[in-house]
Amino acid sequence: MTNNAKIAEIFDSIQGEGPYIGYRQLFIRFCGCNLLCDYCDTEFNNGDLYSVETLLNEVKKYNLKAIHSVSLTGGEPLIHYEFLKEFLPELKKLGVKVYLETNGTLSKALAYIIQYVDIISMDFKLDSCAKIGDLYNKHDAFLEQASNAGVETFAKLVFDETIKDFEINECIKLAQKHDIAVILQPKMDGNTIKVSHDKIMETFNCFSEKYYNTRLIGQVHKFFDIR
């Protein structure tokens, strides 16, 4: 166990996004990311180095019987896949579920650790909102990896007023191909929604009329003013 990972914070809170909203989780926020999305509100460069052993000891300080799962979040946890290859087998011995929050672009890294993951919360990154180019091919490869492993997976999608029809159609194609739920999240600034009511409903209706497994769920933890 020689690998180290830089971790910004470890905390006990509720899941504020997606279908597991409101469940209590232990969050491990990893530093660093392979993307730089325009709307990112996470400070993920400052943190402390943890070994597998020291992180496990930190996790054991929490009441694991009270939590639904351990959320690996970031940043992008999968850039630390070498560390996770050692950490996750030991974490699973504690009898917890592993919930991976990821930007869905690192399918090769996912392959190394997917056997230890119970739930994948993946982001569809739209260039109109994230300003990082189109990533549909990378998302497709990532979802193929998750599907082949039989891991429960859903996709979150942050959108704003500039969302384009072709982006909606491309995301729907991927969702249909891999049979996953799509969770629409209007872009926020703090606890303020930055998308008009009309655009939110227009986008939701456009998705749901073409794909049944679409839900509109905001970031509830921001309204509660918790992490």
N, C-alpha and C positions, 0 to 999 in steps of 0.2 A: 504494500500500500504506500507508494511513493508519490502519487499524484497530488497536486494541490489545485484548488479552485478559488478564485476571488469572488466573494459573496458580499453583496451590499447590505442585506439584512435578513433576519429570520424572525418571523412574527406569527402570532395566532390571531386569526381574524375570520371574516366571512367571505365567501366567494361572491363577488358583486357582478359577475357577468355570465351570460349563457344559461343553459338549462339547469345547471347546478347552483344557481343563484340562491343565496341564503344559507348554504351549508357551511359549517365551520371547517376551516382548513388550517393547516400549518403551512405557511408560505416560506419557501427558500428562494430568495431573489438573487440570481446570479448576475455578475457584472459582465458587460461587454455584449455586443451584438454585431451581426454581419450586415445589418441594414441600418439606415438612418431615415426613419419615416418622418414626414413633415409634422405629423400631429403627436409624435411621441412625447409623453409627459413624465417619463421615468429617468431619474438620475442613476445611471448604472455604471459609472466609471469609478466611483469611490467605494471602497470596501476593504475587507480583510481576507487574507489567505487562510484557507482551512484545508487541513488534511482530511482524508476519509474518516480517520479515527476521531479527530476533534469535532467534525460536523456531526457524526453519529452521537457523540457524547452530548452535543448541544441539543439535538433532536430528542434525546431521552429525558431531557429536563421538562418536557411538556407532557400534558395528560393526553396521551395518544388514544385512549379509549373514548375521549370526548370529541375527537375530530372525525370528519368524513374521509379525509385523504390528505396526503402531503402534496402540495402544489409546487412543482418546479417551474419557476417563472423567471423573468428577467427584465431587460436584456433578452438574450436568447440562450436558454440552457444548453442547447445542443452543441454550441461551440466548445463546451466542456465535456464532450462525449467520452474522452479518455478517462476523466475523473469519474464520470457517471458509471462507466463500465465496472469500476471497483466499488463505488458507493451504493448503487442501487441493489445489488444482491444482498448486501448487509442491511440496508434499510428494509427490504421486504421481510427479512427475518424478524422484524419487530411487529409484523402482522398488520401493516398499513397498506392502503391503496395508494398508488402513485398516479398523480394527475399532472400531465405535461402540458404547459402552455408554451406555444411555439409559433414562429412566423411561417412555418410550413415550407421552408426552402432547402432544408438540409437533409435530404432523404438518405444519403449515404451515412451520415452520423446517426440518424434514427435507427438504421439497421443494426447498429452495435448494441442498442439498449432497449429495443422495443419489447423484448421478451419480459421485461420487468415493469412495463407501463400498463396501467389499467384503463386510463381515459386520456384521450388527446383532444385538447382545445386548440385548434389551428386557426390562424388568421388568413383570410383572403385579403391580400394587399392590392388595393386599387391605385393605379398611378394618378388618377384624378384627385385622390385625397392624400395618399402617402408620398407622392412625387418621387418614386424610385423606379419607374419603368414597369412594364408588364411582366408578371411572374407566373403566368398560367402553366407553362411547361414544368416549372419547378414544383408548383402546387400539385400538378397532376402526378408527378413522380412520387412526391411525398405521400399523397393519398393512396396511391397504388401500394406502397410499402405498408401503410397502416391497414389497408383492406386485406392484403394477403396474410397479414398476421392476425386478423380477426379482432383488432383492438377497437373498442368503442371510440368513435371519432365524430366531431362536429366542427363546423367552421363558423367563426365570427367574422363580420364584415363591417368595418367602420366606413361610413360614407358621409359626404357633405352635399352642398347644393350643386356641385359640378359633376356628380356621377353620370356616367354615359351609358346609353343603351347597350353598346357592345360589351361593356364591362359587366352589366347585369346578365347578358346572354352567356358570356364566357363562364361566369361563376355558376350559373344554372346548369350549364353543360357538365361541369366538373361535379357538381352536387348530384346530378342525376346519374352520372357514370359510376360514382362511388357510393351512392345511396346514403348521403349524410344530411343532417339537419343544417340549415343556414340560419344564423342568428344575426339579424340586422341591428347595428348599433349606430345611432346618429352621433356624429362628431361632437365632442364636448370640450369646453375650456373650463377646467375646475368642475363646479357643479352646475354650469350653465350650458344648456344645449345650444349648439351653434348652427342648427338646421331648422328651417321654418316648419311649422306644422304641416303646411300643404305639401312641402317636398318630402317630408317623412312619410306621409300617407300615400303620396304618389309612388314613392320608391317601394314601399311595402306592398301596395296593390300590384305593381308591375311584377315584383318577384312572386308573390303568392298566386297570382293568376297563371303563372307559367310553371311554378314548382310548389307542390302542396306542403312540403316540409320546410316552410319558412316561418320564422318567428321574429317579432319585433320586441327586443328586450334592451332597455337602457342600462347604463352602468349604475346600479343601485347603490353601491358603496360610496359613490361620490355624493349622493343625496343624503346619506347618513353621516357624511363627513368622517369616514373611517378609511383606513388603508385597504 
